[in-house]
Amino acid sequence: MKFDALVLEGGSLKCAFTAGILDVLLDADYPEFQFYYGVSSGSMAMSYYIAKQRKNFIKVTRALVENPDFLSYRNTFSEQGLMNLDFLKGYVNDTFPFDEAAADLYSKGKTVCIVATDYHTGKPHYLKPREGKWLNYMMASATLPIITKGKTNVDGTWMFDGGYSDGIPIKKAISDGAKSILVIRTRPSKIKIDKSYVSLMAEYWNYNNDSISDLFSRGYKRYNKCVDFLNGPKPAGINWHQIAPPTELRADGFYLHVQDVDADYRLGLEMGMNFLSQMR
């Protein structure tokens, strides 16, 4: 089966699993997609994949997971938050630079969307990256309340994590014309979620903005409806395949070690190889 679209769920460091699958596809010279959609850290994994920079995502993740300059609980209520995205951006530029020119070249003639959420309206923005904008768009999509600095300025508009407005943008892919979609998840395919502590805190902190407060209040319900859609009957003429971990990933949380990231990446490699063998 040939897929024309790739949809990547976010999940912070859980996307080490996603990176394992994508590295297998790169090694196999898997046919390119026409449509690409990445959310939060999934957009970073997607961007390295488009630029054909194998293993860069996992190298960055391994280097940062135990680095106190990036991940520090004493900074949770600071301006930078638990995870310092400014440090991440500088570290990527200095150590494992993202090749924007290659990403631009290989995405020419294709639809590439990085999903972010409007800080004032709560609506999704489907950002179309280009050279000079990729990193800014990736940082915006990964900006979380409390967990990171909260919002990022994108072309004059404040935005944050796309996972709150469109966590698995399969309906966007369908509306853009995709017919056969590969969806890579970071949760087991039928798992639904409850409202998180972070969402509860963000809801209260944004009490003066009804749109954003409501977004955080109901975000888990929106996600669960998407899970139902993915596991329900497919619209006529549309097909998709999910690659999802069989159980919760080791990086499901923030008390992490390199061994957790490595385990999720190896699982991604294994499931990527299984996927290729199934498609033959």
N, C-alpha and C positions, 0 to 999 in steps of 0.2 A: 504494500500500500504506500502511495506517495502522499505526503502531507504538504499542504500549501501554507499552513500557518503554524507558528510556535507561540504558545501562551505560557508564561512563567509566573507562578505564584511567588510572593515574597516570603519573608520569614527570618530576616536578620541572618544570623550565622547558620541557620538551618539550610541555607542555600549552598552550603558545601555539598550537600546531597545532589542538588541541581547541577553544580559544577562537575561532579563525577560523571553524570549522564552526558552532559554537553562535551566533555573531553573525549568520551568514547565516540560520540558522533563526529567530532573533528578527526580523530584517528582513523575512522572508517570512511572519511571523505563523503559523509552523508549528503544527499542532495540539498541544496539551499532552499530555504522557504521564501515565499513571496511576501508574507506578513509576519511581523515580530511584535510581541507585546510583553513588556516586562514591568513588574511591580516591585518597588522597594529594592531590597538586595537582589531580587531576581532580575532587575534591570541592569545591575552591574554584571552579573553572570552572563546575561544576554549580550551585553555590549562587548565583553571580552570574546564571546563566542563569534559574534559578527566580525570582529577584527582578526579572528583566527589566532588569538593569543592563548594557546593551550596552557592550562595549569596556573595561569596568572591569578585567577580568583582564589583558588585554594592556597596559593603561596601567600597572598595578602591576608587571608583569613587566619592561617596558621601563625603568621608573624604577629598578628594583633590580638589574638584571643586572650593572651596572658600578659599583654603590655599595659601597664598601669596608666600610661599616657593616653591610651585609647579607651580602656574599659576600667572604670573606677567607681565603686559604690559610694565613696565619700563625696563624689561630685554629682550625685543623683539630683539634688535640688539646686545645683548651680546653673549658671546661664548655659553651659555646654551640655549638661545632663550626664547620664550614666555613660553614654558612648560619645566620644568627641569626634564629630564629623569633620571639623576643620583639621584635626590631626590626621584623620584618615585620608582626606584629600591631599594633604601635603606629603604624607607617607607614600601614597600611590604615585604621585608625580615624581618623587625622588627615587623610589626603589623599584616599583613595578609599573612604569608609566603606561597608561592606556594609549594605544595607537589610534588617535582620532582620524588620521588621514586614511589608514587602512579601513577603519569602520565606515568612513564616508565612501570609499571606493567600493567595498563589497556590498554596501546597502543601496547603491545607485539603482534606481528603478524599482525599489521595493518600499513597502510601508513599514516603518519602524516607529513604535509608540512606547514612550516611557510614561507610566501613569503616575500622576500626582493629584493632590486634592487642594482645591482653592480654600485658603485660610478664612475667607469671609463668607463664601456661599456654601461650602461643603460639597460642591460639585466636582466631578472628576475632570482633569485636563489630560488630554492625550498628546503629550509633547513629542514633537518630531525632531529628534536631535540632528545636529549638523556640526561640522568642525568648529570648535570654539565654544560649543554649548553642551556637549555630551556630559562632562563631569558635573556641571551645574545642575542639569536635569536629573542625573543619577542621585546627587545629594538631596535634591528636593524630594524625590520619590521615597528616600530612606529616612527623612526627617520625622521623628516621632516625638509626641509630647512626653516630657519627663525623661524618656530614654535618651533623646538627643536634645539639641538646642530648641526644638519646637517648630520652627518655620524657616524657610529659605526663600530669598527673593529670586524670582524667575522672571526676567524680562519686565520688571516693574510690578509684578503680582506676587504676593506672599503665598507660598504653598507648603504642603507637608505630605506625609506618607500617603501614597496612592492606595494602599491597602484598605483604608477606611471608606473610600468612595467606590472603588471597583477592585476588590481583592484578587479576583480571577477573571480577567476581562474577555471571557469567551464570547459574550453577546456583542461586544464591540467588534471582535474579529468577524463574527457572522455578518454584522451590519456593514462591515467594510467589504464584504464579498468573499470571505474565506469559506471554503466548502469542506475541507478535510483538515482537522486541527489536532495537533499534538499538544497536550496539556501536561506540564510537569508540575506536580504538586509537592508541597513540603509537609503536608499532613496526610494520614491515611485517607483514602478517597471518600469514605462515607462518614468520617468523623465531623461532628458539629461542635461549635464552641459556645461558651458562655461569656457573659460580659466580664472583661478582665479588670483587674485593679487599676491598671493604667488608664483604661477607658473611663472608669468611674471617676478617677481623679481629674482627668481631662474634661469630663462633662461638667464637674463642679467649677473648675478653673475658668471655663468659658460660659459661665452662667449668663453673661451679658450679651451673648451672641446666640440667638435661638437656633440658627441654622447649624452652627458647629456643635453646640451642646446636644442637639437632637442627633447629629451624626454620630457622636461618641456614644450616646445612649442606645441607639438602635443599630449600630454597626454590626454587631454580632448576628442580628437577625438577617441583615442583608447578606452576610457571608453564608449563613445557613440556607438561605433560599437559593444561592448559587450552587451549593453542594447538592441540593435537591434537583436542580436543573441538570447538573452534570451527570447525575445518576438516574435521571428519568428518561422518558422517550425523547428521541432526537427529532428535530424538525425535518420535514421532507427535504431530501437533497443535501442534508448536512450530516457529516460524520465526525466523530472525534475519538481519540484514544488518550486515556490518562495513564501516566506513569507516576505512581505514588508509593511512598514507603509503606510496608505492611504494618508497621507499628510506629508509635511516636519516635521521632528522631532523638538521638542523644543530645543534640544542641537545642532541645525544646526548653529554653529558659536562658538565664544569664550567668548561672554559676558554672562556668565552663572551663575545660582544660583542652589542650591540644589533642589529647587522645579522643575526646568527644567529636571534635571536628574531623579528625582522621577517620573515625569509624563511620560517620555519615558520608564522607567522600567515598570510602571504599564501597559502601552499600550502593551509592550512586553508580559507581563503575560497574558493579555486578548487575544492577538492574538495567543499565544502559546496554550491556552486552546481551542480556536476556531479551531486551526489546529488539535488538538487531536480529537475533536468531529467530524470533517470532515473525518478523516482517519478511524474512527470506522465503 
